[in-house]
Structures are given as structure tokens and as C-alpha cells.
């Protein structure tokens, strides 16, 4: 198996598992009406699926490695800020 395909499979599995965890958090929000769970669902979704989508889009448009890393870093920071908000403020 080529290294690029292994990386793609690993990214995909991470996105699927993260989407599952975000879905569970969202179900918790719907059941209890908790703003913390909603923010946590959004943060986890961004952290996993958001990064996957952002990196795939950056790769599709032919962006260089630096741009891909920048996009990944920005999405990571934004998603972790949402998770921090869920834990401390909401």
C-alpha cells in the first residue's frame, strides 16, 4: 500500500469516528437542551471532519504544502476554541 493511500485512509477513519462522537454530543444537546453539548458537538465536528474537508479542498485546488498546513492549523485553532468555550463558558 502506498504511503499516500495510507494517509488518506487514516484521515478518513479519523473523520468518520469524529463525526460519530460529534453526533453523540449533538444527540445529548437535543435530549437535554444543553448549550455546552451543542458547542462541544460543533468543536469536535470541526476538529475532525472540518480539518478533513479543509485539507481535502486545499489539496484539490492545488495549494502547496505550506497553505495546506496553514489551513489545517487555522481550523484546528478555531475548533479548539469552540471546545474551550464549551468547557468553560457555555
C-alpha positions as CSV (number, residue, x, y, z in Angstrom):
1,X,0.0,0.0,0.0
2,X,1.3,3.4,-0.9
3,X,2.0,6.0,1.8
4,X,-0.4,8.5,0.3
5,X,-3.3,6.0,0.4
6,X,-2.5,5.0,4.0
7,X,-2.6,8.7,5.0
8,X,-5.9,9.1,3.1
9,X,-7.4,6.1,4.9
10,X,-6.2,7.3,8.3
11,X,-7.7,10.8,7.6
12,X,-11.0,9.2,6.5
13,X,-11.2,7.0,9.6
14,X,-10.5,9.9,11.9
15,X,-13.2,11.9,10.2
16,X,-15.7,9.1,10.5
17,X,-15.0,8.4,14.2
18,X,-15.0,12.2,14.9
19,X,-18.3,12.6,13.1
20,X,-19.7,9.7,15.3
21,X,-18.6,11.4,18.5
22,X,-19.9,14.8,17.4
23,X,-23.2,13.1,16.5
24,X,-23.4,11.6,20.0
25,X,-22.7,15.0,21.6
26,X,-25.4,16.6,19.3
27,X,-27.9,13.9,20.4
28,X,-27.0,14.9,24.0
29,X,-27.8,18.5,23.2
30,X,-31.1,17.6,21.6
31,X,-32.1,15.4,24.5
32,X,-31.1,17.9,27.3
33,X,-31.1,21.3,25.5
34,X,-27.6,21.9,26.8
35,X,-25.7,24.7,25.1
36,X,-22.4,23.0,26.3
37,X,-23.2,19.9,24.4
38,X,-24.1,21.8,21.2
39,X,-20.8,23.7,21.4
40,X,-18.9,20.5,22.1
41,X,-20.5,18.8,19.1
42,X,-19.6,21.7,16.8
43,X,-16.0,21.8,18.2
44,X,-15.4,18.1,17.8
45,X,-17.0,18.1,14.3
46,X,-14.7,20.9,13.3
47,X,-11.7,19.3,14.8
48,X,-12.2,16.1,12.9
49,X,-14.5,16.5,9.9
50,X,-13.7,20.2,9.4
51,X,-10.0,19.5,9.2
52,X,-10.5,16.6,6.8
53,X,-12.7,18.7,4.5
54,X,-10.4,21.8,4.7
55,X,-7.3,19.7,3.8
56,X,-9.1,17.9,1.0
57,X,-10.3,21.1,-0.5
58,X,-6.9,22.7,-0.2
59,X,-5.3,19.7,-1.9
60,X,-8.0,19.7,-4.7
61,X,-7.2,23.3,-5.6
62,X,-3.5,22.5,-5.8
63,X,-2.4,24.5,-2.8
64,X,1.2,24.0,-1.7
65,X,2.2,22.2,1.5
66,X,2.5,25.5,3.4
67,X,-1.0,26.6,2.6
68,X,-2.4,23.1,3.5
69,X,-0.6,23.3,6.9
70,X,-1.9,26.9,7.4
71,X,-5.5,25.9,6.7
72,X,-5.2,22.8,8.9
73,X,-3.7,24.9,11.7
74,X,-6.4,27.6,11.4
75,X,-9.2,25.0,11.5
76,X,-7.6,23.3,14.5
77,X,-7.3,26.6,16.5
78,X,-10.9,27.6,15.7
79,X,-12.2,24.1,16.7
80,X,-10.2,24.0,19.9
81,X,-11.5,27.5,20.8
82,X,-15.1,26.2,20.3
83,X,-14.3,23.2,22.6
84,X,-12.7,25.5,25.2
85,X,-15.9,27.7,25.0
86,X,-18.0,24.6,25.6
87,X,-16.0,23.6,28.6
88,X,-15.6,27.0,30.3
89,X,-18.3,29.4,29.2
90,X,-21.4,27.7,27.8
